[in-house]
Amino acid sequence: MKEEFTRREVIAGVGGAAAVGMLTHVLGTDALASQGEAPVFVHKLPPLAYPEDALEPVIDKETVRIHHGKHFAAYVDGLNKTLEALDKARKEGKFDNIKALSRDLAFNGSGVVLHWIYFATIGPKAGGSPTGALADLINRDFGSFDIFWKQFAAASKSVEASGWGVLAWEPFSRRLVIMQAEKHQNLTSWGVMPLMVCDVWEHAYYLKYQNRRAEYVDNFIKIIDWKKVEDLFKKFCQAK
């Protein structure tokens, strides 16, 4: 996490493959295996920064193992296959399947980014509340941390079907926003930078909570690593 980004680079575009590329620099190179013949990037599953049982009792070991090792890995694999297919289409000059490939790029690319942020900003011995500039902005944009959490929890609980609750920085307005994402890419806003996310796909909580999504979301606050969220904010969102 040595490289800093200027505000112009942040505003230039976050979403799909662009976000994957930017997050590679911010979160390190663990998720980037190699760069083949330009412009194809090959991504790999980043390792967990903590043991699989470290999030108990909020999230059980088996859920973490399956969520990270199976579901997250599937999005990484899907993104790589989509990038390879797009590269092939460009080389052959055949774009008959571009609609499906564009959809796959948005779905898998966004799935990789959101899972990356999810696993990178939760952990053991976490919880509490943010500090510094991020805390000041939460107070400014939501009134207080308590009000922020009530809105974030309500948004996460009420996502229709599968998706995410998202705390994001919006460079356009220079404000924090709380959003919902259906699947990974629907209902998103151009340019926002996700800082902290709550995965409410059933695979994130069903083994322990069954259909009790609200209970899972209420407990999620206990494992948010606000120091990691603050690190993302500093890298992406503070003007230099």
FENWO-V158334 format. One record per helix or strand. SS is the DSSP state (H for helix, E for strand). FROM is the first residue (numbers start at 1). TO is the last residue. Records with the same first field share a line. If there is no record, write none. Layout:
BEGIN
SS=FROM-TO  FROM-TO
END
This chain:
BEGIN
H=7-11  16-27  61-92  98-120  132-142  145-157  202-204  206-209  213-223  226-236
E=32-35  41-43  122-122  163-170  175-182  186-186  192-199  224-224
END
